[in-house]
Structures are given as structure tokens and as C-alpha cells.
């Protein structure tokens, strides 16, 4: 983390006045299907957002409890670094979106890919359970106390919706500055930001049409030109109706697999990642199903 970034963080945490103008990598990622999900089951939609926050909190806690320099081998340290969020300068949730700012472009790509993958895996393990027409519908056993203080339990249906993101990444200027949030008759300190880099990332997240559907990360040229040669291998052209578009995207699932690992071990993980996706795809392509992802 750069000295400028560290100074910014300390000023924010200590409540000191700040206005920070800086160039960095900026990702705007948006939960797919959230509008439909909250119409169908608001509790399930809230669970999606809570899942994302839980993953961010867990990763941050892991990094604080187990610093990279404490790992006994360079291989373990590299693995721990790739699945962390140490490159995230700021992760800013807004409704069903998150804005993430980083000052380490190549590490950011790897860590963001792992974060997105782990968000999907958060609920995906239930999608391969047999017996449910809707793979997101989960039967939970609830245990608690009744009004008389007696133990009670019962079964309730919940929706564990897939946490999948579509987004854009750019590199450019952002400006953080203090603002106020009104809560009733009170004003609370708040952080706001603007900048060309944020706007470019947002515009790429909003790409629509047959060639832009699904959990994708579209990249602005300002970001691509700052990627190292090793990371740029995961950037491909977007094709619409078989023709190359001017937009490029990050093949983020490929970053789940680590060079140097036993290929057989890596291959064994593929079914566990693919089967939940196939079951979801079969359900959402059902012509009797109105919900579109």
C-alpha cells in the first residue's frame, strides 16, 4: 500500500479532515438479479448482501490475524495473498453494488477474482441438493424460545440466491471527501466520492445486450494498459454474434487455478464449481419460470 493510501486511511479512521485526489484501479460490481430477487423474497435478497459483507469481513480478519510474512513458505504466502483483500484500499457497498478501489493493479485482479468466486460459493453448495425444484429454495430448521420460554423448533423455507456479480473495472482519478448523512433529525459523518475513473467503471458495468450477459468483468483500456504481461493473459476480446467488439473482459474464473499446483488436484475442483452452475442454468431456462437473471 502506498504512503498516500495509508495516510488517507488513517485520516478517515481518526476522523480528521481530508480530501484525497488520487489515481487508482476502480471496480464497480453489481449483484445480478437483485431487483427480481427482492421482489420475490426480500429476506433472501438481504441475505445476499449480508453474505457479501460477511465474506469481506472474514477476509479482512484473516489478513489481520495471519499476516503474509508469518507464513512458513513462499508458496503458502503467495496462496494466502491471492485469496485475501490486502489490495482493497476501499470497499464501498451501495444497495446491491460495491465500489472497490485499489492501488495495486495486478494483485487487485487476482484478489477480486477470488472474492467474486467465493461470493458464489457462499450459497452454491446447496444447489446440488436433490429434491428441490427451485435450487435456491432451502429448508431450514429454526430453534428458539416461545412466549412462555419453552424450547421450540420448526422448519422454514428460505431463498439462498446466487451471489453473482457483473461489473466494470477502470483506472483513473477518484476523489474522496467528507460528507453528511441525515438520519432522522441527526447528521452522521459520511464518505462520498466522485471521479472519472469511477464513471468509466460504472459505464462498463452497465453494458447490455446478447454479448454482455452473465457474471462478467468488462475492462476499460485505461486499466488494461497497466496490467503486467502475466495478468494480461486473462484478458480477452468480447465477441457479439461471432464478431469482435471493441470491449475486452477479464476471464476471472481462470484465476482460481494456481500455477505450480498439481494439475490433477486443480482438475478435481472443477465439478464442484460447475455442477451448481448447471443446476441453476437448468432452472432459470425453464420456460415456466418468469424470473430472468
C-alpha positions as CSV (number, residue, x, y, z in Angstrom):
1,X,0.0,0.0,0.0
2,X,1.3,3.4,-1.0
3,X,2.1,6.1,1.7
4,X,-0.6,8.2,0.2
5,X,-3.2,5.4,0.6
6,X,-2.0,4.7,4.2
7,X,-2.3,8.4,5.1
8,X,-5.8,8.5,3.6
9,X,-7.0,5.5,5.7
10,X,-5.6,6.9,8.9
11,X,-7.2,10.3,8.4
12,X,-10.6,8.6,7.7
13,X,-10.3,6.3,10.7
14,X,-9.2,9.1,13.1
15,X,-12.0,11.5,11.9
16,X,-9.5,14.0,10.6
17,X,-10.4,16.4,7.7
18,X,-9.4,15.0,4.4
19,X,-9.9,15.5,0.6
20,X,-7.9,12.9,-1.3
21,X,-7.4,13.1,-5.0
22,X,-5.6,10.0,-6.4
23,X,-5.5,7.7,-9.4
24,X,-6.2,4.0,-8.8
25,X,-7.9,0.9,-10.1
26,X,-11.6,1.2,-9.6
27,X,-14.2,-1.7,-9.9
28,X,-17.9,-1.2,-9.9
29,X,-19.6,-4.6,-9.4
30,X,-23.4,-5.2,-9.3
31,X,-25.4,-8.2,-8.0
32,X,-27.1,-10.0,-10.8
33,X,-30.8,-10.5,-10.5
34,X,-31.1,-8.5,-7.3
35,X,-34.2,-6.4,-8.4
36,X,-36.1,-9.6,-9.2
37,X,-34.9,-11.4,-6.1
38,X,-36.1,-8.6,-3.7
39,X,-39.5,-8.6,-5.4
40,X,-39.8,-12.4,-4.9
41,X,-38.3,-12.6,-1.4
42,X,-36.9,-9.5,0.3
43,X,-35.4,-11.7,3.1
44,X,-33.5,-13.7,0.6
45,X,-32.2,-10.6,-1.1
46,X,-31.0,-9.2,2.2
47,X,-29.2,-12.5,2.9
48,X,-27.3,-12.0,-0.4
49,X,-26.0,-8.6,0.7
50,X,-25.2,-9.9,4.2
51,X,-23.3,-12.8,2.6
52,X,-21.1,-10.4,0.7
53,X,-20.3,-8.3,3.8
54,X,-19.6,-11.5,5.8
55,X,-17.0,-12.6,3.2
56,X,-15.3,-9.2,3.1
57,X,-15.2,-9.2,7.0
58,X,-13.8,-12.8,7.1
59,X,-11.1,-12.0,4.6
60,X,-10.1,-8.8,6.4
61,X,-10.0,-10.7,9.7
62,X,-7.9,-13.5,8.2
63,X,-5.4,-10.9,6.8
64,X,-5.1,-9.2,10.2
65,X,-4.8,-12.4,12.2
66,X,-2.4,-14.1,9.8
67,X,-0.1,-11.6,8.1
68,X,1.6,-12.8,4.9
69,X,5.1,-12.5,6.4
70,X,4.2,-15.2,9.0
71,X,3.6,-18.0,6.5
72,X,6.4,-20.6,6.7
73,X,7.0,-20.9,2.9
74,X,6.8,-18.6,-0.1
75,X,4.3,-20.9,-1.7
76,X,1.8,-20.7,1.2
77,X,2.4,-16.9,1.4
78,X,1.6,-16.5,-2.3
79,X,-1.6,-18.6,-2.0
80,X,-2.7,-16.6,1.1
81,X,-2.0,-13.4,-0.7
82,X,-4.1,-14.4,-3.7
83,X,-7.2,-15.1,-1.7
84,X,-7.0,-12.1,0.5
85,X,-8.2,-8.5,0.1
86,X,-5.0,-6.7,1.0
87,X,-5.1,-4.7,-2.3
88,X,-8.5,-3.3,-1.5
89,X,-8.0,0.3,-0.4
90,X,-11.7,0.8,-0.1
91,X,-14.7,-1.5,-0.5
92,X,-17.9,0.7,-0.5
93,X,-21.3,-1.2,-0.6
94,X,-24.2,0.8,-2.1
95,X,-27.5,-1.1,-2.2
96,X,-26.8,-4.1,-4.4
97,X,-23.4,-2.8,-5.7
98,X,-19.9,-2.5,-4.4
99,X,-17.2,0.0,-5.4
100,X,-13.7,-1.3,-4.8
101,X,-10.6,0.9,-5.1
102,X,-7.1,-0.5,-5.3
103,X,-3.6,0.9,-5.8
104,X,-2.1,-2.5,-6.8
105,X,-3.4,-3.3,-10.3
106,X,-2.2,-6.9,-10.8
107,X,-2.8,-8.1,-7.3
108,X,-6.2,-6.5,-7.4
109,X,-7.2,-8.6,-10.4
110,X,-6.3,-11.8,-8.7
111,X,-7.9,-10.9,-5.3
112,X,-11.1,-9.6,-6.9
113,X,-11.5,-12.8,-8.9
114,X,-11.2,-14.9,-5.8
115,X,-13.6,-12.6,-3.9
116,X,-16.2,-13.0,-6.7
117,X,-15.8,-16.7,-6.8
118,X,-16.1,-17.1,-3.0
119,X,-19.3,-15.0,-3.0
120,X,-20.8,-17.5,-5.4
121,X,-19.6,-20.5,-3.4
122,X,-21.2,-18.9,-0.3
123,X,-24.6,-20.4,-1.2
124,X,-23.7,-22.7,-4.2
125,X,-23.2,-25.8,-2.0
126,X,-27.0,-26.1,-1.5
127,X,-27.8,-26.0,-5.3
128,X,-26.7,-29.6,-5.8
129,X,-29.1,-31.0,-3.2
130,X,-31.7,-33.2,-4.7
131,X,-35.4,-32.8,-4.1
132,X,-35.9,-29.1,-4.7
133,X,-37.4,-27.9,-7.9
134,X,-36.0,-24.4,-7.1
135,X,-32.3,-24.9,-6.3
136,X,-32.3,-21.7,-4.3
137,X,-35.1,-22.8,-2.0
138,X,-33.7,-24.2,1.2
139,X,-35.5,-25.8,4.2
140,X,-34.0,-24.6,7.4
141,X,-34.6,-25.9,11.0
142,X,-35.3,-23.0,13.3
143,X,-34.7,-23.4,17.1
144,X,-35.8,-20.8,19.6
145,X,-38.0,-20.0,22.6
146,X,-41.8,-19.4,22.6
147,X,-43.6,-16.7,24.6
148,X,-43.5,-19.0,27.7
149,X,-39.8,-19.6,27.5
150,X,-40.1,-23.1,26.2
151,X,-37.9,-24.5,23.5
152,X,-39.5,-24.7,20.1
153,X,-38.3,-25.7,16.7
154,X,-39.8,-25.9,13.2
155,X,-38.9,-25.8,9.6
156,X,-39.0,-22.7,7.4
157,X,-38.3,-22.1,3.7
158,X,-35.6,-19.6,2.7
159,X,-34.1,-18.5,-0.5
160,X,-30.3,-18.7,-0.9
161,X,-30.0,-16.8,-4.1
162,X,-26.8,-17.0,-6.2
163,X,-24.3,-14.2,-5.3
164,X,-23.0,-13.3,-8.8
165,X,-21.6,-10.1,-10.0
166,X,-21.4,-8.2,-13.2
167,X,-19.1,-5.2,-13.3
168,X,-16.6,-2.9,-14.9
169,X,-13.0,-2.0,-14.0
170,X,-11.1,1.1,-15.0
171,X,-8.1,3.1,-13.9
172,X,-8.4,6.8,-13.3
173,X,-8.9,9.6,-10.9
174,X,-11.1,9.4,-7.8
175,X,-11.7,12.0,-5.2
176,X,-12.8,11.1,-1.6
177,X,-14.2,13.8,0.5
178,X,-16.2,14.1,3.8
179,X,-20.0,14.4,3.6
180,X,-23.0,14.1,5.8
181,X,-25.8,11.5,6.0
182,X,-29.1,12.5,7.5
183,X,-30.7,10.0,9.9
184,X,-33.9,11.4,11.3
185,X,-33.0,14.7,13.0
186,X,-29.3,13.9,13.1
187,X,-26.4,14.2,10.7
188,X,-23.7,11.5,10.6
189,X,-20.3,11.7,9.1
190,X,-20.2,10.0,5.7
191,X,-17.7,9.4,2.9
192,X,-18.5,10.4,-0.7
193,X,-16.5,10.2,-3.8
194,X,-16.5,11.3,-7.5
195,X,-14.1,11.0,-10.4
196,X,-13.7,10.0,-14.0
197,X,-12.3,6.6,-13.0
198,X,-15.5,5.7,-11.1
199,X,-17.7,6.8,-14.0
200,X,-15.8,4.7,-16.5
201,X,-16.0,1.6,-14.3
202,X,-19.8,2.2,-13.8
203,X,-20.4,2.6,-17.6
204,X,-18.6,-0.8,-18.3
205,X,-20.8,-2.5,-15.6
206,X,-23.9,-1.2,-17.4
207,X,-23.1,-2.8,-20.8
208,X,-26.2,-4.6,-22.1
209,X,-27.2,-6.9,-24.9
210,X,-26.7,-10.5,-26.0
211,X,-22.9,-10.3,-25.9
212,X,-22.7,-8.9,-22.4
213,X,-24.9,-11.1,-20.2
214,X,-23.8,-13.1,-17.2
215,X,-21.3,-12.7,-14.4
216,X,-18.6,-10.8,-16.4
217,X,-16.0,-8.2,-15.7
218,X,-15.5,-5.7,-18.5
219,X,-12.3,-3.7,-18.7
220,X,-11.6,-0.1,-19.7
221,X,-8.4,0.3,-21.8
222,X,-7.0,2.6,-19.0
223,X,-6.9,-0.4,-16.8
224,X,-5.7,-3.0,-19.3
225,X,-2.6,-1.0,-20.2
226,X,-1.5,-1.0,-16.6
227,X,-1.7,-4.8,-16.3
228,X,1.5,-6.8,-16.3
229,X,2.2,-9.4,-19.0
230,X,1.3,-12.3,-16.8
231,X,-2.1,-10.9,-15.8
232,X,-2.9,-9.7,-19.3
233,X,-3.1,-13.3,-20.5
234,X,-6.5,-13.4,-18.8
235,X,-7.9,-10.6,-20.8
236,X,-9.9,-11.5,-24.0
237,X,-12.0,-9.7,-26.6
238,X,-15.7,-9.7,-26.3
239,X,-17.5,-11.2,-29.3
240,X,-21.1,-10.2,-30.2
241,X,-22.7,-12.5,-32.8
242,X,-19.4,-14.0,-33.5
243,X,-17.8,-10.7,-34.3
244,X,-15.2,-8.9,-32.2
245,X,-16.4,-6.0,-30.2
246,X,-14.2,-3.1,-29.0
247,X,-14.7,-4.2,-25.4
248,X,-12.5,-6.6,-23.5
249,X,-13.2,-8.6,-20.4
250,X,-11.3,-10.5,-17.7
251,X,-11.7,-14.3,-17.7
252,X,-11.8,-14.2,-13.9
253,X,-12.7,-17.9,-13.3
254,X,-9.3,-18.9,-14.8
255,X,-7.6,-17.1,-11.9
256,X,-8.9,-19.6,-9.4
257,X,-6.3,-22.1,-10.5
258,X,-2.7,-21.6,-9.4
259,X,0.4,-22.2,-11.4
260,X,2.7,-24.7,-9.8
261,X,-0.1,-26.7,-8.2
262,X,-0.7,-30.3,-9.1
263,X,-3.0,-30.2,-12.2
264,X,-4.9,-33.3,-11.0
265,X,-5.8,-31.6,-7.8
266,X,-6.9,-28.5,-9.6
267,X,-9.0,-30.5,-12.0
268,X,-10.7,-32.3,-9.1
269,X,-12.2,-29.0,-8.1
270,X,-13.9,-28.3,-11.4
271,X,-17.0,-30.5,-10.9
272,X,-17.7,-28.8,-7.6
273,X,-17.6,-25.4,-9.3
274,X,-19.6,-26.4,-12.4
275,X,-22.5,-28.6,-11.0
276,X,-24.2,-25.8,-9.0
277,X,-24.0,-23.5,-12.1
278,X,-25.6,-26.2,-14.3
279,X,-28.4,-26.7,-11.9
280,X,-29.1,-23.0,-11.7
281,X,-28.9,-22.7,-15.5
282,X,-31.4,-25.5,-16.0
283,X,-33.8,-23.9,-13.5
284,X,-33.6,-20.3,-14.9
285,X,-34.0,-21.6,-18.5
286,X,-37.2,-23.4,-17.6
287,X,-39.9,-21.8,-19.9
288,X,-42.3,-21.8,-17.0
289,X,-40.0,-19.6,-15.0
290,X,-40.6,-15.9,-15.3
291,X,-37.5,-14.7,-13.4
292,X,-34.6,-13.8,-15.6
293,X,-31.0,-13.5,-14.4
